[in-house]
Amino acid sequence: MKNRVALMMAAGFGLFAGAAAAHDFFLMPERFVGPNERPLIVHATSSSDFPALNVGSPRSRIAHVRAMIDGEAAAVAVEAQTGQSLRLAVTSATTGMAAVTLETIWGESNWRPDQVETYLDEHPFRAEDVAAVHSLLPEGAALQIRSRRLAKTLVCFQICSPTSSAPTGLEVELLPEFDAGQTSPMRFQLVRDGRPLAGHPVVVRFGQDQRREVLTDEEGRLRLPEEVTGPVMMVAATLDRPTETGGRFITNNASLTFEAAAGGAGSGR
């Protein structure tokens, strides 16, 4: 059984090992702060070595990509796919913090009986959902999955005035919350269709190969310890039972990337 601890208990943050490394899908900007009215490149990639890029997602896998800043849409151009990433060029005439989101189309995969436990361990699913797989999956059967990726990153144009904490339209997402006077988020709420997900596992990656698995509180919230700085990725995943006998389990894999400043202070520019 994997060790889990609520991130609100920051003193114990470094004491628990996280889940097995997985190829997480995330958005990684070339820089988190750039000038307005000039393209800021954001890479869509799958990697087990955050923040390093690894495998680029093909254009055909994209369902929706958008960017919002201060309630207004920013321009997003899908550029070339490389071996390590799919490049997105985000441009805004407005200054401030933007939320860039990418949703993939649904995909299907099959996991052999000897791969099932590895798959379940690599993703931060709730313990009760993992138990449902064990209960419903016939012995010796392959695990059939229908899944999609829901990625979000926070970038700044010229200044890092806090972005809205409202949902962006992804089914599952982590919403940033800002303490007064801070330009880097310290608190987050995990929601599904706008409703909090309480007691839900979230993987946090930061620093040099640091990976921890934590639990949200009763309001779906968690707080980042003040000592965590630099690029951070949070990952959450839902696992739903098949809608029909013999059907596929359904997963949403959500990620959020951002740059954490000491105590959430940031530079504001």
C-alpha positions as CSV (number, residue, x, y, z in Angstrom):
1,M,0.0,0.0,0.0
2,K,1.5,3.4,-1.0
3,N,2.1,5.9,1.7
4,R,-0.1,9.0,1.5
5,V,-0.3,12.2,3.6
6,A,-2.3,15.4,3.4
7,L,-0.1,18.1,1.9
8,M,-1.7,20.5,4.4
9,M,0.6,18.8,6.9
10,A,3.7,20.5,5.4
11,A,6.1,19.3,8.1
12,G,5.7,15.7,6.9
13,F,5.9,16.5,3.3
14,G,9.4,15.1,2.7
15,L,8.9,11.8,4.6
16,F,6.8,9.8,2.2
17,A,7.8,8.2,-1.0
18,G,5.5,8.7,-4.0
19,A,4.0,6.4,-6.6
20,A,6.0,4.6,-9.2
21,A,7.3,6.9,-12.0
22,A,4.9,7.2,-14.9
23,H,5.0,9.0,-18.2
24,D,2.9,12.0,-17.2
25,F,1.4,14.2,-19.9
26,F,2.0,17.9,-19.2
27,L,2.6,21.4,-20.6
28,M,6.1,22.8,-20.1
29,P,6.8,26.5,-21.1
30,E,10.3,27.4,-22.4
31,R,10.0,30.1,-19.7
32,F,7.2,30.9,-17.3
33,V,7.4,34.7,-17.9
34,G,7.7,36.4,-21.2
35,P,7.0,39.7,-23.0
36,N,3.4,40.4,-24.1
37,E,2.7,40.6,-27.9
38,R,5.4,38.1,-28.6
39,P,5.0,34.3,-28.8
40,L,5.7,32.3,-25.7
41,I,6.5,28.6,-26.5
42,V,4.8,25.9,-24.5
43,H,5.7,22.3,-25.1
44,A,3.1,19.5,-24.8
45,T,5.0,16.3,-23.8
46,S,4.9,13.0,-22.1
47,S,7.8,12.3,-19.7
48,S,8.7,10.4,-16.6
49,D,11.5,12.9,-15.9
50,F,9.8,16.2,-15.2
51,P,10.6,18.9,-16.3
52,A,12.5,17.3,-19.1
53,L,10.7,16.7,-22.4
54,N,10.5,13.2,-23.7
55,V,7.7,12.2,-26.2
56,G,5.8,14.7,-28.4
57,S,2.0,14.3,-28.8
58,P,0.8,14.2,-32.4
59,R,-1.5,17.0,-33.6
60,S,-4.2,14.4,-34.3
61,R,-4.5,13.7,-30.6
62,I,-5.6,17.3,-29.7
63,A,-9.3,17.9,-29.0
64,H,-9.1,21.4,-27.6
65,V,-6.3,23.9,-26.8
66,R,-6.9,27.4,-25.4
67,A,-5.4,30.1,-23.3
68,M,-7.2,32.6,-21.1
69,I,-5.8,35.8,-19.5
70,D,-7.9,38.1,-17.3
71,G,-11.1,36.6,-18.7
72,E,-10.0,37.1,-22.3
73,A,-8.8,34.5,-24.9
74,A,-5.2,34.6,-25.9
75,A,-4.0,33.3,-29.3
76,V,-2.6,29.8,-29.4
77,A,-1.0,28.4,-32.5
78,V,-0.1,24.7,-32.8
79,E,3.3,24.6,-34.3
80,A,5.7,21.7,-35.3
81,Q,5.7,18.3,-33.6
82,T,9.2,17.1,-32.7
83,G,10.3,13.9,-31.2
84,Q,10.1,15.3,-27.7
85,S,7.1,17.7,-27.8
86,L,4.4,19.4,-29.7
87,R,5.1,23.1,-29.7
88,L,2.3,25.6,-28.9
89,A,2.9,29.4,-29.5
90,V,0.9,31.5,-27.1
91,T,0.5,35.2,-27.8
92,S,-1.3,37.9,-25.7
93,A,-1.6,41.7,-26.0
94,T,-2.8,41.7,-22.4
95,T,-0.3,41.5,-19.5
96,G,-0.8,39.2,-16.6
97,M,-1.0,35.5,-15.8
98,A,-2.6,33.1,-18.4
99,A,-3.9,29.6,-18.0
100,V,-3.1,27.5,-21.0
101,T,-5.0,24.2,-21.3
102,L,-4.9,21.2,-23.7
103,E,-7.4,18.4,-23.8
104,T,-6.6,15.3,-25.9
105,I,-9.1,13.1,-27.6
106,W,-10.1,9.8,-26.0
107,G,-7.8,6.9,-26.5
108,E,-8.0,3.2,-25.7
109,S,-5.4,0.8,-24.3
110,N,-5.2,-2.8,-23.1
111,W,-3.0,-4.0,-20.3
112,R,-2.0,-7.6,-20.0
113,P,-2.7,-9.4,-16.7
114,D,1.0,-9.1,-15.7
115,Q,0.9,-5.3,-16.3
116,V,-2.3,-4.4,-14.4
117,E,-0.7,-3.8,-11.0
118,T,2.1,-1.7,-12.6
119,Y,-0.5,0.4,-14.4
120,L,-2.6,1.0,-11.3
121,D,0.5,1.8,-9.2
122,E,1.8,4.4,-11.7
123,H,-1.3,6.5,-11.5
124,P,-2.7,8.4,-8.4
125,F,-6.0,6.7,-8.3
126,R,-8.2,6.5,-5.2
127,A,-7.7,3.3,-3.2
128,E,-11.4,2.5,-3.5
129,D,-11.3,2.8,-7.3
130,V,-8.3,0.4,-7.4
131,A,-10.2,-2.0,-5.3
132,A,-13.1,-1.8,-7.8
133,V,-10.8,-2.9,-10.5
134,H,-9.6,-5.9,-8.5
135,S,-13.3,-6.7,-7.7
136,L,-14.7,-6.4,-11.2
137,L,-11.8,-7.6,-13.4
138,P,-11.9,-11.4,-14.0
139,E,-8.8,-13.3,-13.0
140,G,-6.4,-13.5,-15.9
141,A,-8.2,-10.8,-17.9
142,A,-6.6,-7.8,-19.6
143,L,-7.4,-4.4,-18.2
144,Q,-9.2,-2.3,-20.8
145,I,-8.8,1.5,-20.5
146,R,-10.4,4.5,-22.2
147,S,-8.5,7.6,-21.3
148,R,-7.7,11.2,-22.1
149,R,-5.2,13.8,-20.9
150,L,-6.2,17.2,-19.4
151,A,-3.1,19.5,-19.1
152,K,-2.8,23.0,-17.8
153,T,0.1,25.4,-17.2
154,L,0.3,28.9,-15.7
155,V,2.5,31.4,-17.7
156,C,2.9,35.2,-17.3
157,F,3.0,37.9,-19.9
158,Q,5.2,40.8,-18.7
159,I,3.8,40.6,-15.1
160,C,2.5,37.8,-12.9
161,S,-0.8,39.3,-11.7
162,P,-2.8,36.3,-10.3
163,T,-5.1,34.5,-12.7
164,S,-8.7,33.6,-11.9
165,S,-9.3,30.6,-9.7
166,A,-12.5,29.6,-11.7
167,P,-12.6,26.3,-13.6
168,T,-11.3,26.6,-17.2
169,G,-13.7,23.9,-18.6
170,L,-11.6,20.8,-18.1
171,E,-13.6,17.9,-16.5
172,V,-10.8,17.4,-13.9
173,E,-8.4,20.1,-13.0
174,L,-6.4,21.7,-10.2
175,L,-7.4,25.3,-9.5
176,P,-4.7,27.7,-8.2
177,E,-5.6,30.0,-5.2
178,F,-3.4,32.9,-4.3
179,D,-2.7,34.4,-0.8
180,A,-3.1,38.2,-0.6
181,G,-0.3,40.0,-2.2
182,Q,1.3,36.9,-3.7
183,T,2.0,36.3,-7.4
184,S,2.7,32.5,-7.1
185,P,0.0,30.1,-6.0
186,M,0.4,28.3,-2.7
187,R,-3.0,26.7,-2.4
188,F,-4.9,24.5,-4.9
189,Q,-8.3,22.9,-5.2
190,L,-8.9,19.7,-7.1
191,V,-12.3,19.7,-8.8
192,R,-14.3,17.6,-11.2
193,D,-17.0,19.4,-13.2
194,G,-16.5,22.2,-10.7
195,R,-17.1,20.1,-7.6
196,P,-14.3,19.4,-5.1
197,L,-12.7,16.0,-4.9
198,A,-12.1,15.3,-1.3
199,G,-9.5,12.8,0.0
200,H,-8.1,12.4,-3.5
201,P,-4.5,11.5,-4.3
202,V,-2.4,14.1,-6.0
203,V,1.2,13.6,-7.2
204,V,3.5,16.6,-6.7
205,R,6.8,16.8,-8.6
206,F,9.5,19.4,-7.9
207,G,13.2,19.9,-7.5
208,Q,15.7,17.3,-8.6
209,D,13.7,14.1,-9.1
210,Q,11.4,14.9,-6.1
211,R,8.1,13.1,-6.3
212,R,5.5,12.8,-3.6
213,E,1.9,11.6,-3.3
214,V,-0.5,13.5,-1.1
215,L,-4.2,13.7,-0.3
216,T,-6.6,16.6,-0.7
217,D,-8.6,17.7,2.4
218,E,-12.4,17.6,2.8
219,E,-12.8,20.6,0.5
220,G,-10.5,19.1,-2.2
221,R,-7.7,21.5,-1.2
222,L,-4.0,21.2,-0.6
223,R,-1.3,23.7,0.2
224,L,2.3,23.8,-1.2
225,P,5.0,24.0,1.5
226,E,6.8,27.4,1.4
227,E,10.2,25.7,0.8
228,V,9.2,24.3,-2.6
229,T,10.4,26.6,-5.4
230,G,11.0,26.3,-9.1
231,P,9.0,24.3,-11.7
232,V,6.3,22.2,-10.1
233,M,3.9,19.7,-11.6
234,M,0.8,18.3,-9.9
235,V,-1.0,15.3,-11.3
236,A,-4.4,13.8,-10.4
237,A,-6.4,11.0,-12.1
238,T,-9.9,9.6,-11.9
239,L,-10.8,6.0,-12.6
240,D,-14.5,5.2,-13.3
241,R,-16.1,1.8,-13.6
242,P,-17.3,0.5,-17.0
243,T,-20.7,1.7,-18.0
244,E,-21.6,-1.8,-19.3
245,T,-20.6,-5.3,-18.5
246,G,-17.2,-6.1,-20.1
247,G,-16.7,-2.4,-20.9
248,R,-13.6,-0.3,-20.4
249,F,-12.6,1.5,-17.3
250,I,-12.5,5.3,-17.9
251,T,-9.7,7.6,-16.7
252,N,-9.1,11.3,-16.8
253,N,-5.4,12.2,-16.2
254,A,-5.1,15.9,-15.2
255,S,-1.8,17.9,-14.7
256,L,-0.9,21.4,-13.7
257,T,2.5,23.0,-14.1
258,F,3.7,26.3,-12.7
259,E,6.7,28.0,-11.2
260,A,6.7,28.3,-7.4
261,A,8.4,31.2,-5.8
262,A,9.6,31.3,-2.2
263,G,6.5,31.8,0.0
264,G,4.5,32.5,-3.1
265,A,6.1,36.0,-3.4
266,G,7.2,35.8,-7.0
267,S,8.8,38.7,-8.7
268,G,5.6,40.0,-10.3
269,R,7.5,40.6,-13.5
